[in-house]
Amino acid sequence: MAVEAAADGALSPIMAFALVGVIGVGSQWIAWRIRMPAIVLMLLGGLIVGPLLGIFDPMRDIGDLVGPMISVAVAIILFEGGLTLNLHGLRGAAEGVRRLVLIGAPLGWFLSAMALHFVAGLSWEASVVFGGIMIVTGPTVIAPLLRQARLPRRPAQLLHWEAIVNDPIGALAAVIAFELVLVLRATETMGDAILDMAVGISVAAALGAVAGWSVVRAFRRELVPQFMKVPLLFAVVLGVFALSDALLHESGLLAVTVMGLWIANADLPSYDELRRFKEHATILLVSGVFVLLAASMTPETLYALDWRALAFVTVVIFIVRPATVLVSFIGTHLPWKERLLVGFTGPRGVVLVAVAGLFAQRLYAGGVEDAVRLTPLAFALVAATVILHGFTMSPLARALGLSAAQVPGVIFAGGSRFSAAFAEALKRLDVPVLMADANRTRLRTAREAGLPIFVGNILSEAAEHGVEFISFGRIVALSDNDALNTLVTTDLAPEFGHENVYQLKPAKQEHRRYAMPVTLGGRTICDGLGYLDIGRRMTEGWTVQSVQWTGAEDEHDLWVEANPEAVVLAEVNAGKALRLIAKDMEVQAWEGWHLVYFAPEPEDADEKAAEAAAERAAEDAETTVKGDAG
């Protein structure tokens, strides 16, 4: 049966949901392909189908369900934000991160509220609520910007951890401010307002803590089977949100955020699996909420973005953010160049828009009339910061002398003579490398070669805080333990992408009884050689070498003839690009690129090259003789 429009010019609810999904997820995919923040494409998509073309109007096409849908989506988003805030990690983080959270968050809240009231012209109620949300700098936005800019470790780590930690803190501040506004409007005296506020926060926090404790206890006692943990978690989140709102109006968001914080700090064995699934769900929800809010904008609302909005965005970017960061770093040993870089980098993300859109609706319903301006101001701030920082972060870093290598680095998990030689060859071609192994002795060759090392398990919590993963784009597992190589590549594939994790071929992989499932592990490197095969060749005198392509005709074919046994490892455009060669990948032999390969000593290669040349000469001579005879 054909899907018809629900009214003249309107979409049916099914078509509306499909359109939101296509725009949201499609924007995420296109942004990944062209390496830019997805938020810009989602904003453009929502505005085009909404106020510009009038194809999609959420209230017209979906109806009264829009509000509850956004509320539930924001609740799950805030719960996932709480899941990312591990207080143990915060205690172990650098002093600069703690200062950005403990000093920068409240200071940023205060300065943002002042800018909203005196520059944007909002009421104090709307300013205080939106100012809390503006603490959030957007972890989903800052990560691709950091990968693109290739910043040094310290400023990159500061920006990365600030975004992660302040994500739930900003939302929590907005929730508390929102509760305060509602209480003040509903009570006659300040004493009653404070009492009601304390009761509301206590009830919501207690409900969230009890729910979190119950989930942790049930999971630890194995009262819930593994396949039901994620569905149960979803059900509990929705139940806590609804129950808290029923007991105390508008307290559900605070309850689910506290619940997420409790679970995040419980050290559950299945925590990573839960968090990753929630991240996937959050991508869908954030995309949907963003498109819904953008499409809900009206031309009149867009036209309301006057000079005050422009002045507000300018003040936030060039005064509020730098002042917050510089004050937070007073008394630290952080260099001034790094302070300036962090101070002038503060992109806002989809969480800000989602939470602002929800609170705008609820504040307006509560009698705060200028709350209707929060959503367009949030869109303007997000679009301006993402576009501005996307184009200026790299030039600013270069101007300050803080730009790192342009090519994404490689982490080698597993120390050996071969992995050290491989890493050293890439380092000579200006590719950042890091050698990691839990056994310090196995990193001896790397230390002697002056390569950066990390002593410890690359999957450990210490590595999460001590290794600048944002500066690396590929993982190569080369240890002598096939199971460990598979574990490393499987665990890090969601973060780096399956196409960017590599490992040695496990032994006995051709036997079904011993073979690893195809769903586990990474791409096979070293042309299918195993650890023992490589070790045997190293004993025979094989080395990791490189050659630069000149663009000559048949250059690659001649090289193959001269090096028939060589194992191709990578192609590198020095300091600019890198291609690790997985099994069954072809060598491109682009002019100016370097080929890194594993082969016998150059002397042997020269002899084989001479033999190959002699054989080709003999064949040519034989062909010439036959031609003369003919």
C-alpha positions in Angstrom: 0.0 0.0 0.0 1.4 3.4 -1.0 2.3 5.8 1.8 0.2 8.9 1.4 0.6 12.3 2.9 -1.3 12.9 6.1 -2.6 16.2 4.9 -2.1 18.7 2.1 1.6 19.2 1.8 2.3 17.2 4.9 4.3 14.0 5.3 2.9 10.9 6.9 4.6 10.1 10.3 6.4 7.1 8.7 7.9 9.3 5.9 8.8 11.9 8.5 10.7 9.4 10.7 12.4 8.0 7.6 13.4 11.5 6.5 14.9 12.3 9.9 16.9 9.1 9.9 18.2 9.6 6.3 19.3 13.2 7.0 20.8 12.4 10.4 22.7 9.2 9.6 23.5 10.3 6.0 25.1 13.5 7.3 27.2 11.5 9.7 28.4 9.2 6.9 29.1 12.1 4.4 31.0 14.0 7.1 33.1 10.9 7.8 33.9 10.6 4.1 34.9 14.2 3.6 36.5 14.5 7.1 34.5 17.3 8.6 32.2 17.7 11.6 28.8 16.1 10.9 27.0 18.8 12.9 27.3 21.3 10.0 25.7 18.9 7.5 22.9 18.0 9.9 22.2 21.7 10.5 22.0 22.4 6.8 19.9 19.3 6.1 17.4 20.2 8.8 17.1 23.8 7.7 16.7 23.0 4.1 13.9 20.5 4.5 12.3 22.6 7.3 12.1 26.4 7.1 13.7 26.8 3.7 11.6 24.4 1.6 8.8 23.6 4.0 9.0 19.8 3.2 9.1 18.8 6.8 7.4 20.4 9.8 7.8 18.2 12.9 4.7 19.5 14.7 2.6 19.2 11.5 3.9 15.8 10.4 4.6 14.0 13.7 2.3 16.0 16.1 2.4 16.1 19.8 4.8 13.2 20.1 7.7 15.6 19.1 8.1 16.9 22.7 8.1 13.5 24.5 10.5 12.1 21.8 13.0 14.9 22.3 12.6 14.6 26.1 13.4 10.8 26.0 16.2 11.3 23.6 17.9 14.0 25.7 17.5 11.8 28.8 19.4 8.9 27.1 22.0 11.4 25.8 22.6 12.8 29.3 22.7 9.2 30.7 25.4 8.3 28.2 27.2 11.5 29.1 27.2 10.4 32.7 28.6 7.1 31.6 31.7 8.8 30.2 32.6 10.6 33.5 34.9 8.3 35.5 35.9 10.1 38.6 39.0 7.9 39.0 40.2 9.1 35.6 39.6 12.7 36.6 41.7 12.3 39.7 44.5 10.9 37.6 44.2 13.4 34.9 46.6 16.3 34.4 46.4 19.4 36.6 45.2 21.5 33.7 42.2 19.2 33.1 41.2 19.5 36.7 41.5 23.3 36.6 39.4 23.5 33.5 36.7 21.5 35.3 36.9 22.8 38.8 37.6 26.4 38.0 36.7 26.8 34.3 33.3 25.2 34.5 31.7 27.5 37.1 33.6 30.5 35.8 32.4 29.7 32.2 28.8 29.3 33.5 29.0 32.7 35.2 30.6 34.6 32.2 28.2 32.9 29.7 25.2 33.9 31.7 26.5 37.5 31.9 27.0 37.6 28.1 23.5 36.1 27.5 21.8 38.7 29.7 23.8 41.9 28.8 24.8 41.2 25.2 22.1 38.9 23.8 19.4 40.6 25.9 17.8 37.5 27.5 16.2 37.4 30.9 18.1 36.2 33.9 16.1 32.9 34.0 16.9 32.0 30.4 20.5 33.2 30.8 21.3 31.1 33.8 19.9 27.9 32.3 21.6 28.4 28.9 24.8 29.5 30.5 25.1 26.1 32.3 24.6 24.3 29.0 27.3 26.4 27.4 30.0 24.7 29.6 29.8 21.8 27.2 32.4 22.0 24.4 31.3 19.0 22.4 33.4 15.8 22.6 31.8 14.6 19.3 33.1 17.8 17.6 36.5 18.3 19.2 37.7 14.8 18.3 37.7 15.1 14.5 39.1 18.7 14.8 42.0 17.4 16.9 42.7 14.6 14.5 42.7 17.1 11.6 44.9 19.7 13.4 47.5 17.2 14.7 48.2 19.1 17.9 51.0 18.2 20.4 50.1 15.9 23.2 49.4 18.4 26.1 47.0 20.8 24.4 45.3 18.0 22.6 44.8 16.1 25.9 43.5 19.2 27.6 40.9 19.9 25.0 39.9 16.2 24.7 39.4 15.6 28.4 37.7 18.9 29.0 35.1 18.0 26.4 34.5 14.6 27.9 34.3 15.7 31.5 32.4 18.9 31.0 29.8 17.2 28.8 27.7 15.8 31.7 28.7 18.6 34.1 27.3 21.3 31.8 24.1 19.4 31.3 23.8 18.8 35.1 24.4 22.5 35.7 21.6 23.4 33.2 19.2 20.9 34.9 19.9 22.4 38.3 19.5 25.9 37.0 16.2 24.9 35.3 14.9 23.4 38.5 15.8 26.6 40.3 13.9 28.8 37.8 10.8 26.6 38.1 10.9 26.6 41.9 11.4 30.4 42.1 8.4 31.0 39.8 6.2 28.5 41.8 7.0 29.8 45.3 6.5 33.1 47.0 9.5 33.3 49.3 13.2 32.6 48.8 13.1 30.2 51.8 10.4 28.1 50.3 12.3 28.1 46.9 15.5 26.9 48.5 13.7 24.2 50.4 11.8 23.0 47.3 15.1 23.1 45.4 16.9 21.0 47.9 14.1 18.5 48.1 13.9 18.2 44.3 17.7 17.7 43.9 17.8 15.2 46.7 14.9 13.1 45.5 16.2 13.0 41.9 19.8 12.3 43.0 18.7 9.6 45.4 16.5 7.9 42.8 19.3 8.0 40.2 21.8 6.6 42.8 19.5 3.8 43.9 18.8 2.9 40.3 22.5 2.9 39.5 23.4 0.8 42.6 20.6 -1.7 41.7 21.9 -2.1 38.2 25.5 -2.5 39.3 24.5 -5.1 42.0 22.4 -7.1 39.5 25.2 -7.1 36.9 27.9 -8.1 39.4 25.8 -10.9 40.8 25.1 -12.2 37.3 21.3 -11.8 37.9 21.0 -10.6 34.3 22.3 -12.6 31.3 24.8 -10.9 29.0 22.4 -10.6 26.1 19.8 -8.7 28.3 22.1 -6.2 29.9 21.8 -3.5 27.3 18.0 -3.8 26.8 17.6 -3.8 30.6 19.7 -0.7 30.9 17.5 1.1 28.4 14.4 0.1 30.2 15.8 1.2 33.6 16.8 4.6 32.1 13.4 5.2 30.7 11.7 4.0 33.9 13.9 6.2 36.1 13.3 9.2 33.9 9.5 8.7 33.9 9.2 7.8 37.6 11.3 10.8 38.7 9.3 13.2 36.5 6.1 11.7 37.9 7.3 12.1 41.6 8.8 15.6 41.0 8.1 17.5 37.8 11.2 18.0 35.6 13.6 16.0 37.8 14.1 13.1 35.4 17.1 14.5 33.6 19.0 14.9 36.8 18.1 11.4 38.0 19.4 9.7 34.8 22.6 11.7 34.8 23.3 10.6 38.4 22.5 7.1 37.4 25.0 7.2 34.6 27.7 8.6 36.9 27.1 5.8 39.4 27.5 3.1 36.8 30.5 4.7 35.3 32.4 4.6 38.6 31.4 1.1 39.6 34.2 -0.7 37.6 31.8 -3.1 35.9 33.5 -5.9 33.8 31.0 -5.2 31.0 31.2 -1.4 31.3 33.0 -0.9 27.9 30.4 -2.9 26.1 27.6 -1.0 27.7 29.2 2.3 26.9 29.9 1.5 23.3 26.4 0.4 22.7 25.1 3.6 24.3 27.4 5.6 22.1 25.9 4.0 19.1 22.4 4.7 20.3 23.4 8.3 21.2 24.7 8.9 17.6 21.2 8.0 16.3 19.4 10.0 19.0 21.6 13.1 18.6 21.2 13.0 14.9 17.4 12.8 15.2 17.1 15.5 17.8 19.4 17.8 15.9 17.4 17.4 12.6 14.1 17.8 14.4 15.2 21.0 16.2 16.6 22.4 13.0 13.5 21.6 11.0 11.3 23.1 13.7 12.9 26.5 13.2 10.6 29.0 11.5 11.7 31.8 9.1 10.6 34.3 11.8 12.9 32.7 14.3 15.8 32.8 11.9 15.2 36.4 11.1 15.3 37.1 14.9 19.0 36.4 14.8 19.9 40.1 14.8 23.1 42.1 15.7 22.6 41.0 19.3 23.1 37.4 18.3 26.2 38.2 16.3 27.6 40.2 19.2 26.8 37.4 21.6 28.6 34.8 19.5 31.6 37.1 19.1 31.8 37.8 22.8 31.6 34.1 23.7 34.4 33.1 21.2 36.8 36.0 21.8 36.2 37.0 25.4 34.3 34.5 27.5 36.2 31.4 26.4 39.7 32.9 26.5 39.1 34.5 29.8 37.8 31.3 31.3 40.8 29.3 30.2 43.4 31.9 31.1 42.0 32.4 34.6 41.9 28.6 35.1 45.5 28.2 34.2 46.9 31.0 36.5 49.7 29.6 38.6 50.4 26.6 36.4 53.5 25.8 34.4 51.6 25.5 31.1 53.4 27.6 28.3 51.6 30.7 27.2 51.3 29.4 23.6 49.4 26.4 24.7 47.2 28.5 27.0 46.3 30.7 24.0 45.6 27.7 21.8 43.3 26.1 24.3 41.7 29.5 25.1 40.7 30.2 21.5 39.5 26.6 20.8 36.0 25.8 22.2 33.7 24.3 19.6 30.2 23.5 20.8 28.3 20.3 19.7 25.0 18.7 19.3 24.5 18.0 23.0 24.3 21.8 23.6 21.6 22.2 20.9 19.6 19.1 22.1 19.5 20.2 25.7 18.9 23.9 24.8 16.0 22.9 22.6 14.4 20.9 25.3 14.8 23.5 28.0 13.6 26.2 25.6 10.3 24.5 25.2 9.9 23.8 29.0 11.0 27.3 30.0 8.5 28.9 27.6 5.8 26.6 28.9 6.8 27.8 32.4 6.3 31.4 31.5 9.8 32.5 30.4 8.7 34.1 27.1 12.2 34.9 25.7 13.2 31.2 26.0 12.1 30.8 22.3 15.4 32.5 21.4 17.5 29.8 23.0 17.3 27.3 20.2 18.3 29.8 17.4 21.1 31.2 19.6 22.3 27.6 20.3 22.4 26.9 16.5 24.2 30.1 15.8 26.8 29.4 18.5 27.4 25.8 17.4 27.6 26.6 13.7 29.9 29.6 14.3 32.3 27.7 16.6 32.5 24.6 14.5 33.1 26.4 11.2 35.5 28.9 12.7 37.6 26.4 14.7 37.4 23.9 11.8 39.2 26.4 9.5 41.4 28.2 12.0 42.7 25.5 14.5 45.5 24.2 12.2 46.7 27.7 11.1 46.6 29.0 14.7 48.6 26.0 15.9 51.2 26.5 13.1 51.4 30.3 13.9 52.0 29.4 17.6 54.6 26.8 16.6 52.4 24.0 18.1 51.5 22.0 15.0 52.5 18.4 15.1 53.0 16.0 12.2 50.4 16.1 9.4 50.2 12.3 8.9 48.4 10.2 11.6 50.8 8.2 13.7 51.1 4.5 14.2 51.0 2.6 17.5 53.0 -0.7 17.5 51.6 -3.1 20.1 54.3 -5.6 20.8 58.1 -5.0 21.1 60.6 -6.9 19.0 63.5 -6.3 16.7 61.2 -6.3 13.7 58.6 -4.0 15.1 61.4 -1.6 16.2 62.9 -1.7 12.7 59.5 -1.1 11.1 58.7 1.8 13.5 62.2 3.3 12.9 61.7 3.2 9.1 58.4 5.1 9.4 59.9 7.6 11.8 62.7 8.4 9.3 59.8 9.3 6.9 58.3 11.7 9.4 55.5 9.4 10.6 54.8 9.6 14.3 55.2 6.2 16.0 54.8 4.7 19.5 56.1 1.3 20.7 54.0 -0.3 23.5 54.7 -3.5 25.4 54.0 -4.6 29.0 57.6 -6.1 29.1 60.2 -3.4 29.3 62.9 -5.7 28.1 61.2 -6.2 24.7 61.4 -2.4 24.2 65.2 -2.4 24.5 65.8 -2.1 20.8 63.2 0.6 20.5 64.8 2.6 23.4 68.2 2.3 21.8 66.8 3.6 18.5 65.3 6.6 20.3 61.7 5.6 19.6 58.9 6.8 21.9 57.7 3.9 24.1 54.9 3.1 26.5 55.6 0.4 29.1 52.3 -1.2 29.8 49.3 -2.8 28.3 48.0 -0.6 25.5 44.4 -1.5 26.6 45.0 -0.5 30.2 43.5 2.5 32.0 47.0 3.9 32.4 47.3 3.9 28.6 44.0 5.7 28.2 45.4 8.6 30.2 49.0 8.3 29.3 48.9 7.7 25.6 47.8 10.5 23.3 45.5 8.3 21.1 44.1 11.4 19.4 47.5 11.8 17.6 47.5 8.3 16.1 45.4 6.9 13.4 46.5 3.3 13.1 47.3 0.3 15.4 49.7 -2.5 14.4 49.7 -5.5 16.7 53.0 -7.4 16.3 53.4 -9.3 19.5 54.2 -13.0 19.8 50.8 -13.6 21.4 48.2 -14.2 18.7 45.3 -13.9 21.2 46.7 -10.6 22.5 47.0 -9.2 19.0 43.4 -10.2 18.2 42.2 -8.7 21.5 44.1 -5.4 20.9 42.8 -4.9 17.4 39.2 -6.0 18.3 39.0 -3.7 21.3 40.5 -0.6 19.5 38.7 -1.1 16.2 35.6 0.9 17.3 37.8 3.8 18.1 40.2 3.7 15.2 38.0 2.0 12.6 38.4 -1.6 11.5 40.2 -0.4 8.3 43.0 1.1 10.6 43.9 -1.8 12.8 46.4 -4.5 11.7 47.9 -7.6 13.1 50.1 -10.6 12.3 48.4 -13.6 10.9 47.6 -16.0 13.8 49.3 -19.4 13.7 47.2 -22.3 12.4 44.7 -19.9 11.0 44.1 -22.2 8.1 42.8 -24.9 10.4 39.2 -24.6 11.4 39.7 -25.9 14.8 42.2 -23.2 15.7 41.1 -20.4 13.4 39.9 -17.1 15.0 36.4 -16.0 14.0 36.3 -13.5 11.1 34.5 -11.0 13.3 37.5 -10.7 15.6 40.9 -9.1 14.9 42.2 -6.7 12.4 43.6 -6.7 8.9 46.5 -9.0 8.2 49.8 -7.3 7.6 53.3 -8.5 6.6 51.8 -10.5 3.7 50.5 -13.2 6.0 53.7 -14.0 7.8 53.5 -15.1 11.4 55.7 -14.0 14.3 58.0 -17.0 14.0 58.3 -16.6 10.2 59.4 -13.0 10.7 61.8 -13.9 13.5 63.4 -16.6 11.3 64.0 -14.1 8.5 65.5 -11.6 10.9 67.9 -14.3 12.0 68.8 -14.9 8.4 69.7 -11.2 8.0 66.5 -9.7 6.6 66.0 -6.0 7.4 63.3 -3.3 7.0 64.3 -1.0 4.0 62.8 1.7 2.0 63.1 3.0 -1.6 61.6 6.1 -3.3 59.6 5.8 -6.5 60.9 8.1 -9.2 58.0 7.6 -11.6 60.1 5.8 -14.2 58.4 3.4 -16.6 58.1 -0.2 -15.3 59.8 0.8 -12.1 57.6 -1.3 -9.9 58.0 -4.4 -12.1 61.8 -4.0 -12.1 61.8 -3.7 -8.3 59.7 -6.9 -8.0 62.0 -8.8 -10.2 65.0 -7.6 -8.2 63.3 -8.4 -4.9 61.1 -11.4 -5.4 61.0 -12.4 -1.7 60.4 -8.9 -0.3 57.4 -8.4 1.9 55.8 -5.0 1.3 54.9 -3.2 4.6 53.8 0.4 3.7 53.9 3.3 1.2 54.7 6.7 2.6 54.6 10.2 1.3 57.1 11.6 3.8 55.3 13.6 6.5 52.1 13.8 4.5 50.4 10.4 4.0 50.7 6.8 4.9 49.3 3.5 3.4 49.9 0.4 5.5 49.8 -2.5 3.0 47.4 -5.3 4.3 47.4 -8.7 2.7 46.0 -8.7 -0.9 46.4 -4.9 -1.2 48.3 -3.6 -4.3 51.3 -1.3 -4.3 50.5 2.0 -6.1 54.1 3.1 -6.8 53.1 6.8 -6.9 55.9 9.2 -7.8 57.7 10.7 -4.8 56.3 8.1 -2.4 58.6 5.7 -0.4 58.0 2.0 -0.3 58.9 0.4 3.1 59.5 -3.3 2.8 61.1 -6.3 4.6 63.7 -8.1 2.5 67.2 -9.7 2.6 70.3 -7.4 3.1 70.9 -4.9 0.3 74.0 -6.8 -0.8 71.9 -9.8 -1.6 69.3 -7.6 -3.2 72.0 -6.1 -5.4 73.2 -9.5 -6.5 69.6 -10.5 -7.4 69.1 -7.3 -9.2 72.2 -7.9 -11.3 71.1 -11.5 -12.0 67.6 -10.3 -13.0 69.2 -7.6 -15.3 71.5 -10.3 -16.8 68.5 -12.6 -17.4 66.5 -9.8 -19.1 69.5 -8.9 -21.3 69.9 -12.6 -22.3 66.2 -12.8 -23.2 66.4 -9.6 -25.2 69.5 -10.9 -27.0 67.8 -14.3 -27.7 64.8 -12.4 -29.1 67.0 -10.3 -31.3 68.8 -13.4 -32.7 65.5 -15.1 -33.5 64.3 -12.0 -35.2 67.4 -11.8 -37.4 67.1 -15.5 -38.2 63.5 -15.0 -39.3 
